[in-house]
Amino acid sequence: MSNRIAVTIWALIHLSVGAVLQVRFALPAAQALALATPGYCLALLLVSALFYQGWQRGYRRLADSLGR
């Protein structure tokens, strides 16, 4: 459930950035979304890497505490 909420929030942020680009620079909607997509994908990759590292650290800590 939380993954669905996170994806929805990310999609809404992407659409919001596209709307801001469209209004601010008078771009067509498709072009504004195309301009926003690379930064959106990069941010998504960085956030997923950060969560993955945190998950690994927590899993290692749990395994260490159970192993002792």
ABEGO torsion letter per residue (X at the ends): XAAAAAAAAAAAAAAAAAAAAAAAAGBBAAAAAAAAAAAAAAAAAAAAAAAAAAAAAAAAAAAAAAAX
